[in-house]
């Protein structure tokens, strides 16, 4: 790894506790570039002792940080925003190195990630409360909000910068301290963000980081610690369900951003150029490895041939390969991900689907998978029940709105969704009928720090971003004040 990539971090001493960087109790683990399978760094592997030390530090810092003036917390977060913007290129290079996504996607992620620091810097100084007399008289009611306490944050590999800042920023704005476990596949970016936070003036112990290969052990250890009062997790529904069970044992405040199965709907009156442009973003950003990625396409029968022709032509023009080659689509995160996706596509073809368009894949050692369009997909095909997490677009046709809604809402997931129609009222009516926490109307992106990110059904609990994201790290308290006469 070059000095350009490592300027912010010392991965071999990558456990951050109380402002001090140290080696992990389990030695180190390898971080592998999925584009060429080379080992790019050896990172500290934290153990349960490191996990305990991180909570010790967070608890000690909480007493002071919670009483730090909101304006002071805001200033620190603003500095973090500015520092991230000043380091876009090098942070993007780290993301490319450990995650493999294209350079354009990595740069976009850094800019998006920094926005959470700016948004919550502004929210930190907007107090929210209430005051009034009780209906019966004789008392005054004061409602206020206070930080929930030490927060355990668990982030995934697909957005190593944005998932960290989306949790750290509101926690710090609310007055909480945090212990962070980044994904073992992509810890380098989290370490770099932690370095920038220290440079921005975050006091020692407010942000602690424990990279580890023992995710279940470390996170379970935190959930068993009575000093940890919050768990915020982004990842699979399967793991989220396990963590919710553990959190229930101590009734820990929990936020869960879990799996997705986003429908992408093209109505018969859609602007097909806009729909294709939106589909390219919603499906192939990050190689399709996003919980908000379009996962199943429902295209009206009257326009399906025209849509597939235009969409397929765009897909065939996609370049696949390492980011350093300028490719638009990078590798999947692992060999297992490639194998799983190949099996799912193979099963769909056996069930009657047909591959209509594909992009070429390089003859290279990385975990590359061809961007693929599948047509003639049966409405009950198993592929539609999978969160694909890769560059595959299965297309189903529909004719009536009633038929469409039955198909869209059949999933147990309900995170993101997309709908394209020239009739805005119709698009909004459809969107409101989708069982989804977020709906992109005539656009292929839904994420915005100022908007509440989250899903319904098995896609999770709680919201990130917006004012709701700050509320996730607070507890409501009310004071009933005697008021005679």
C-alpha positions as CSV (number, residue, x, y, z in Angstrom):
1,X,0.0,0.0,0.0
2,X,1.3,3.4,-0.9
3,X,2.0,6.3,1.5
4,X,-0.9,8.1,-0.2
5,X,-3.3,5.4,1.0
6,X,-1.8,5.0,4.5
7,X,-1.2,8.6,5.5
8,X,-4.1,8.5,7.9
9,X,-3.7,5.1,9.5
10,X,-1.4,2.6,11.1
11,X,-3.5,-0.6,10.5
12,X,-1.2,-2.8,12.7
13,X,-2.2,-0.6,15.7
14,X,-5.8,-0.2,14.6
15,X,-7.6,-0.7,17.9
16,X,-8.6,2.8,19.2
17,X,-9.3,3.0,22.9
18,X,-9.4,6.2,24.9
19,X,-7.6,8.2,22.2
20,X,-4.7,5.6,22.0
21,X,-4.0,3.4,19.1
22,X,-2.8,-0.1,20.0
23,X,-2.4,-3.6,18.7
24,X,-5.3,-6.1,19.0
25,X,-5.3,-8.9,21.4
26,X,-5.8,-11.4,18.6
27,X,-2.9,-10.2,16.6
28,X,-3.7,-9.1,13.0
29,X,-5.9,-10.1,10.1
30,X,-5.5,-9.6,6.4
31,X,-7.5,-7.1,4.3
32,X,-7.6,-8.2,0.7
33,X,-8.2,-6.1,-2.4
34,X,-11.2,-7.9,-4.1
35,X,-10.0,-6.6,-7.5
36,X,-6.7,-8.5,-7.6
37,X,-6.8,-10.7,-4.4
38,X,-3.6,-9.1,-3.0
39,X,-3.2,-8.4,0.7
40,X,-3.2,-4.7,1.1
41,X,-2.9,-4.4,4.9
42,X,-2.7,-6.4,8.1
43,X,-5.1,-4.9,10.7
44,X,-5.2,-5.2,14.5
45,X,-7.6,-8.0,15.5
46,X,-9.4,-6.9,18.6
47,X,-10.5,-9.4,21.3
48,X,-12.9,-9.3,24.2
49,X,-10.4,-7.5,26.4
50,X,-10.2,-4.8,23.7
51,X,-14.0,-4.6,23.6
52,X,-14.2,-4.1,27.4
53,X,-11.5,-1.5,27.3
54,X,-13.4,0.4,24.6
55,X,-16.5,0.5,26.8
56,X,-14.4,1.6,29.8
57,X,-13.1,4.5,27.7
58,X,-16.5,5.4,26.3
59,X,-18.2,5.3,29.7
60,X,-15.5,7.5,31.2
61,X,-15.8,10.1,28.4
62,X,-19.6,10.1,28.4
63,X,-19.8,12.0,31.7
64,X,-18.1,15.0,30.2
65,X,-19.2,14.7,26.5
66,X,-22.9,14.6,27.5
67,X,-22.5,17.9,29.3
68,X,-20.5,19.5,26.5
69,X,-22.4,22.4,25.0
70,X,-24.3,21.6,21.8
71,X,-22.5,24.4,20.0
72,X,-19.2,22.9,21.0
73,X,-20.2,19.5,19.7
74,X,-21.5,21.2,16.5
75,X,-18.1,22.9,15.9
76,X,-16.3,19.6,16.2
77,X,-18.6,17.9,13.7
78,X,-18.3,20.9,11.3
79,X,-14.5,20.4,11.5
80,X,-14.9,16.7,10.7
81,X,-17.0,17.6,7.7
82,X,-14.3,20.0,6.4
83,X,-11.5,17.5,7.0
84,X,-13.3,14.8,5.1
85,X,-13.9,17.1,2.1
86,X,-10.2,18.0,2.2
87,X,-9.3,14.3,2.0
88,X,-11.8,13.1,-0.6
89,X,-9.1,11.7,-2.9
90,X,-7.2,9.7,-0.3
91,X,-10.3,8.4,1.5
92,X,-11.7,7.3,-1.9
93,X,-8.4,5.5,-2.6
94,X,-8.8,3.6,0.6
95,X,-12.4,2.6,-0.2
96,X,-11.3,1.4,-3.7
97,X,-8.4,-0.5,-2.1
98,X,-10.5,-2.6,0.4
99,X,-13.9,-2.5,-1.2
100,X,-13.2,-2.5,-4.9
101,X,-15.9,-0.2,-6.0
102,X,-15.2,2.3,-8.9
103,X,-13.4,5.5,-8.1
104,X,-16.4,7.5,-9.1
105,X,-18.6,5.6,-6.7
106,X,-15.9,5.8,-3.9
107,X,-15.6,9.6,-4.3
108,X,-19.4,9.9,-4.2
109,X,-19.5,7.9,-1.0
110,X,-16.9,10.1,0.7
111,X,-18.9,13.3,-0.2
112,X,-22.1,11.7,1.0
113,X,-20.5,10.4,4.2
114,X,-19.1,13.9,5.0
115,X,-22.6,15.3,4.7
116,X,-23.7,13.5,7.8
117,X,-21.1,15.4,9.9
118,X,-22.5,18.7,8.5
119,X,-26.1,17.8,8.8
120,X,-25.8,16.6,12.4
121,X,-23.5,19.5,13.3
122,X,-26.5,21.7,12.4
123,X,-29.0,19.5,14.2
124,X,-27.0,19.4,17.4
125,X,-27.8,23.1,18.1
126,X,-31.6,22.8,17.4
127,X,-33.1,21.9,20.7
128,X,-36.3,19.9,20.8
129,X,-38.6,19.9,23.8
130,X,-41.9,21.0,25.1
131,X,-43.4,23.0,27.9
132,X,-47.0,23.6,29.0
133,X,-49.6,23.3,31.7
134,X,-51.4,20.0,32.4
135,X,-55.1,19.8,31.4
136,X,-56.1,19.4,35.1
137,X,-54.0,22.4,36.2
138,X,-51.7,22.5,39.2
139,X,-48.6,21.4,37.3
140,X,-46.3,22.5,34.5
141,X,-44.9,19.8,32.2
142,X,-41.3,20.1,30.9
143,X,-40.3,17.6,28.2
144,X,-36.6,17.2,27.3
145,X,-34.3,14.8,25.6
146,X,-31.0,13.4,26.9
147,X,-28.3,11.2,25.3
148,X,-29.0,7.5,25.7
149,X,-25.5,6.6,26.7
150,X,-22.7,4.5,25.3
151,X,-23.7,3.3,21.8
152,X,-22.3,0.2,20.1
153,X,-22.2,0.8,16.3
154,X,-21.8,-2.1,13.9
155,X,-21.2,-1.2,10.2
156,X,-21.1,-3.3,6.9
157,X,-18.4,-3.5,4.2
158,X,-20.4,-2.0,1.3
159,X,-20.2,1.6,2.4
160,X,-17.3,1.7,4.8
161,X,-17.2,5.5,5.1
162,X,-20.9,6.4,4.9
163,X,-22.2,3.7,7.3
164,X,-19.7,4.9,9.9
165,X,-20.5,8.6,9.7
166,X,-24.3,8.0,9.4
167,X,-24.1,6.4,12.9
168,X,-21.2,8.4,14.5
169,X,-22.5,11.8,13.6
170,X,-25.9,11.7,15.3
171,X,-24.5,9.8,18.3
172,X,-22.0,12.6,18.9
173,X,-24.5,15.3,18.2
174,X,-26.8,13.9,20.8
175,X,-24.0,13.7,23.4
176,X,-23.4,9.9,23.3
177,X,-20.0,8.2,23.2
178,X,-19.5,5.3,20.9
179,X,-17.7,1.9,20.4
180,X,-17.5,1.0,16.7
181,X,-16.9,-2.4,15.1
182,X,-16.3,-1.9,11.3
183,X,-16.6,-4.8,8.9
184,X,-13.5,-7.0,8.8
185,X,-13.5,-6.8,5.0
186,X,-13.2,-3.0,5.1
187,X,-11.7,-1.6,8.3
188,X,-9.2,0.8,6.8
189,X,-11.7,3.5,6.0
190,X,-13.2,3.5,9.5
191,X,-9.7,3.9,11.0
192,X,-9.1,6.9,8.7
193,X,-12.5,8.5,9.7
194,X,-11.5,8.0,13.4
195,X,-8.2,9.7,12.8
196,X,-10.0,12.7,11.2
197,X,-12.4,12.9,14.1
198,X,-9.5,13.1,16.5
199,X,-8.0,15.8,14.4
200,X,-11.3,17.6,14.4
201,X,-11.2,17.8,18.2
202,X,-13.3,14.8,19.4
203,X,-12.1,14.2,22.9
204,X,-10.3,10.9,23.8
205,X,-12.7,8.1,24.5
206,X,-15.7,9.6,22.7
207,X,-15.0,7.5,19.6
208,X,-13.5,4.0,20.1
209,X,-12.9,1.5,17.3
210,X,-12.4,-2.3,17.6
211,X,-11.7,-4.0,14.3
212,X,-12.1,-7.8,14.8
213,X,-12.6,-11.1,13.1
214,X,-14.7,-12.2,16.1
215,X,-17.7,-10.0,15.3
216,X,-20.2,-12.2,17.1
217,X,-18.0,-12.3,20.2
218,X,-17.2,-8.6,20.4
219,X,-20.7,-7.3,19.6
220,X,-22.3,-9.9,21.9
221,X,-19.9,-8.9,24.6
222,X,-21.0,-5.3,24.2
223,X,-24.7,-6.2,24.4
224,X,-24.0,-8.1,27.6
225,X,-22.3,-5.0,29.2
226,X,-24.8,-3.0,31.3
227,X,-23.0,0.2,30.4
228,X,-23.9,-0.1,26.7
229,X,-27.4,1.3,26.3
230,X,-27.7,1.5,22.5
231,X,-27.0,-0.8,19.5
232,X,-27.1,0.4,15.9
233,X,-26.5,-2.3,13.3
234,X,-26.5,-2.3,9.5
235,X,-26.3,-5.7,7.9
236,X,-28.3,-8.8,7.1
237,X,-31.8,-9.5,8.5
238,X,-30.5,-12.8,9.8
239,X,-27.8,-11.2,11.9
240,X,-30.0,-8.4,12.9
241,X,-32.6,-10.8,14.3
242,X,-29.9,-12.4,16.4
243,X,-28.7,-9.1,17.8
244,X,-32.3,-8.0,18.5
245,X,-32.7,-11.2,20.6
246,X,-29.5,-10.3,22.5
247,X,-30.6,-6.7,23.0
248,X,-34.0,-7.9,24.3
249,X,-32.3,-9.6,27.2
250,X,-31.3,-6.2,28.7
251,X,-33.9,-4.1,26.8
252,X,-31.2,-2.2,25.0
253,X,-32.3,0.6,22.7
254,X,-31.9,-0.8,19.2
255,X,-31.8,0.5,15.6
256,X,-31.6,-2.0,12.8
257,X,-31.0,-1.3,9.1
258,X,-31.4,-4.7,7.6
259,X,-31.9,-6.4,4.2
260,X,-33.6,-5.0,1.1
261,X,-35.4,-6.3,-1.9
262,X,-36.1,-3.1,-3.8
263,X,-38.7,-3.1,-6.6
264,X,-38.0,-0.9,-9.6
265,X,-41.3,-0.1,-11.3
266,X,-41.7,1.2,-14.9
267,X,-45.2,2.3,-15.7
268,X,-46.7,2.3,-19.2
269,X,-46.5,6.1,-19.4
270,X,-42.9,6.4,-18.0
271,X,-40.2,8.5,-19.7
272,X,-38.1,5.5,-20.8
273,X,-34.9,7.5,-21.1
274,X,-35.3,8.7,-17.5
275,X,-36.3,5.2,-16.4
276,X,-33.2,3.7,-18.0
277,X,-30.9,6.3,-16.5
278,X,-32.5,5.7,-13.1
279,X,-32.2,2.0,-13.5
280,X,-28.4,2.2,-14.2
281,X,-27.9,4.1,-11.0
282,X,-30.3,2.2,-8.8
283,X,-28.9,-1.2,-10.0
284,X,-25.2,-0.8,-10.8
285,X,-23.9,1.8,-8.3
286,X,-21.4,0.0,-6.2
287,X,-21.8,-3.0,-8.4
288,X,-25.3,-3.5,-7.0
289,X,-23.9,-4.2,-3.6
290,X,-26.2,-1.9,-1.7
291,X,-29.3,-2.6,0.4
292,X,-31.1,0.1,-1.6
293,X,-30.1,-1.4,-5.0
294,X,-32.9,-2.1,-7.4
295,X,-33.4,-5.9,-6.9
296,X,-36.4,-6.8,-9.0
297,X,-37.7,-4.9,-12.0
298,X,-41.4,-4.7,-12.8
299,X,-41.9,-3.2,-16.3
300,X,-45.3,-2.7,-17.8
301,X,-46.0,-5.1,-20.7
302,X,-46.7,-2.3,-23.2
303,X,-43.2,-0.8,-22.8
304,X,-41.1,-3.8,-21.7
305,X,-39.5,-4.5,-25.1
306,X,-38.5,-0.8,-25.6
307,X,-37.2,-0.6,-22.0
308,X,-35.2,-3.8,-22.3
309,X,-33.6,-2.7,-25.6
310,X,-32.5,0.6,-24.2
311,X,-31.5,-0.7,-20.8
312,X,-29.7,-3.7,-22.2
313,X,-27.7,-1.5,-24.6
314,X,-26.5,0.5,-21.6
315,X,-25.6,-2.6,-19.6
316,X,-23.5,-4.0,-22.5
317,X,-21.5,-0.7,-22.5
318,X,-20.5,-1.1,-18.8
319,X,-16.8,-1.6,-18.2
320,X,-16.0,-4.2,-15.6
321,X,-12.6,-4.4,-13.8
322,X,-10.3,-2.8,-11.2
323,X,-11.0,0.8,-10.3
324,X,-7.5,1.8,-11.3
325,X,-8.4,0.8,-14.9
326,X,-11.2,3.3,-14.9
327,X,-13.9,0.6,-14.9
328,X,-17.5,1.6,-14.0
329,X,-18.2,-1.7,-12.1
330,X,-15.7,-3.3,-9.8
331,X,-15.6,-6.7,-8.2
332,X,-17.9,-8.3,-5.8
333,X,-16.6,-8.5,-2.2
334,X,-15.7,-12.2,-2.2
335,X,-15.5,-15.4,-4.1
336,X,-18.4,-16.7,-2.1
337,X,-20.5,-13.7,-3.3
338,X,-19.7,-14.6,-6.9
339,X,-20.5,-18.2,-6.4
340,X,-23.8,-17.5,-4.7
341,X,-24.9,-15.0,-7.4
342,X,-23.9,-17.4,-10.2
343,X,-26.1,-20.1,-8.6
344,X,-29.1,-17.8,-8.3
345,X,-28.8,-16.7,-11.9
346,X,-28.4,-20.3,-13.0
347,X,-31.5,-21.4,-11.1
348,X,-33.5,-18.6,-12.7
349,X,-32.5,-19.6,-16.2
350,X,-33.5,-23.2,-15.4
351,X,-36.9,-21.8,-14.2
352,X,-37.5,-20.1,-17.5
353,X,-35.6,-16.8,-17.4
354,X,-33.4,-15.8,-20.3
355,X,-30.2,-13.7,-20.3
356,X,-30.8,-10.9,-22.8
357,X,-27.8,-8.7,-22.2
358,X,-24.5,-8.9,-20.4
359,X,-21.3,-6.8,-20.1
360,X,-17.9,-8.4,-20.7
361,X,-15.9,-9.5,-17.7
362,X,-12.0,-9.3,-17.7
363,X,-9.9,-12.3,-17.5
364,X,-8.4,-11.3,-14.2
365,X,-8.0,-12.8,-10.7
366,X,-10.6,-10.5,-9.0
367,X,-14.1,-11.3,-7.9
368,X,-15.8,-10.0,-11.0
369,X,-19.3,-10.8,-12.2
370,X,-20.9,-9.8,-15.5
371,X,-23.6,-7.2,-15.3
372,X,-26.6,-9.2,-16.5
373,X,-30.2,-8.5,-17.6
374,X,-32.7,-11.3,-17.2
375,X,-36.0,-11.3,-19.1
376,X,-39.0,-13.6,-19.2
377,X,-38.6,-14.0,-15.4
378,X,-41.7,-15.7,-13.9
379,X,-43.4,-13.6,-11.3
380,X,-43.0,-16.3,-8.7
381,X,-39.3,-17.0,-9.5
382,X,-37.0,-17.7,-6.6
383,X,-34.5,-15.0,-7.7
384,X,-37.1,-12.4,-6.8
385,X,-36.9,-13.4,-3.2
386,X,-33.2,-13.0,-2.9
387,X,-31.3,-9.8,-2.0
388,X,-29.0,-10.2,-5.0
389,X,-26.2,-7.8,-3.8
390,X,-24.7,-7.9,-7.3
391,X,-25.1,-6.5,-10.9
392,X,-28.1,-8.7,-12.0
393,X,-31.4,-7.2,-13.1
394,X,-34.4,-9.7,-13.3
395,X,-37.3,-8.2,-15.3
396,X,-41.0,-9.2,-14.7
397,X,-43.9,-7.8,-16.7
398,X,-47.2,-6.6,-15.4
399,X,-50.5,-5.0,-16.7
400,X,-52.7,-3.7,-13.9
401,X,-51.9,-1.6,-10.9
402,X,-53.6,-4.2,-8.7
403,X,-51.4,-7.0,-10.1
404,X,-48.3,-4.8,-9.6
405,X,-49.0,-4.0,-6.0
406,X,-49.5,-7.6,-5.2
407,X,-46.1,-8.4,-6.7
408,X,-44.3,-5.5,-5.1
409,X,-45.7,-6.1,-1.6
410,X,-45.2,-9.9,-1.6
411,X,-41.7,-9.5,-0.2
412,X,-41.0,-9.6,3.5
413,X,-38.5,-6.8,2.9
414,X,-39.5,-3.2,2.7
415,X,-36.5,-0.8,2.5
416,X,-36.2,1.1,-0.8
417,X,-38.4,1.1,-3.9
418,X,-38.5,3.1,-7.2
419,X,-41.3,4.1,-9.5
420,X,-41.3,5.8,-12.9
421,X,-44.3,7.5,-14.5
422,X,-45.0,10.8,-16.3
423,X,-48.2,11.1,-14.2
424,X,-46.8,12.3,-10.9
425,X,-50.0,11.8,-9.0
426,X,-50.1,8.2,-10.2
427,X,-46.5,7.6,-9.2
428,X,-47.1,9.0,-5.8
429,X,-50.2,6.9,-5.3
430,X,-48.3,3.8,-6.3
431,X,-45.4,4.8,-4.0
432,X,-47.6,5.4,-1.1
433,X,-49.1,1.9,-1.6
434,X,-45.7,0.2,-1.6
435,X,-44.7,-1.5,1.6
436,X,-41.3,0.4,1.8
437,X,-39.7,2.9,4.0
438,X,-38.4,4.9,1.0
439,X,-39.6,5.5,-2.5
440,X,-37.6,7.1,-5.3
441,X,-40.1,8.8,-7.7
442,X,-38.7,9.2,-11.1
443,X,-35.1,9.0,-9.7
444,X,-32.7,6.1,-9.0
445,X,-31.4,7.4,-5.7
446,X,-33.1,7.7,-2.3
447,X,-30.3,8.4,0.2
448,X,-30.0,11.9,1.6
449,X,-28.6,12.9,5.1
450,X,-31.6,15.2,5.5
451,X,-34.2,12.5,4.9
452,X,-35.1,9.5,7.3
453,X,-33.4,6.4,6.0
454,X,-34.9,3.1,7.0
455,X,-37.4,0.4,6.2
456,X,-40.5,-1.6,7.2
457,X,-41.2,-5.2,7.9
458,X,-38.0,-7.3,8.0
459,X,-35.9,-4.4,6.6
460,X,-35.4,-3.0,10.1
461,X,-36.4,-0.7,12.9
462,X,-35.7,3.0,13.4
463,X,-34.3,5.6,11.0
464,X,-31.0,7.2,10.2
465,X,-30.4,10.7,8.9
466,X,-32.8,13.6,9.3
467,X,-34.0,14.7,12.7
468,X,-35.2,11.1,13.3
469,X,-31.6,10.0,13.2
470,X,-30.7,12.2,16.1
471,X,-33.7,11.0,18.1
472,X,-32.5,7.4,17.9
473,X,-29.7,8.4,20.3
474,X,-31.8,10.2,22.8
475,X,-34.2,9.3,25.6
476,X,-37.3,11.4,26.3
477,X,-37.7,12.7,29.8
478,X,-40.4,14.8,31.3
479,X,-40.6,16.7,34.5
480,X,-43.9,17.4,36.3
481,X,-43.5,20.6,38.2
482,X,-45.8,21.6,41.0
483,X,-47.6,24.8,40.1
484,X,-50.1,25.8,42.7
485,X,-52.9,28.2,41.9
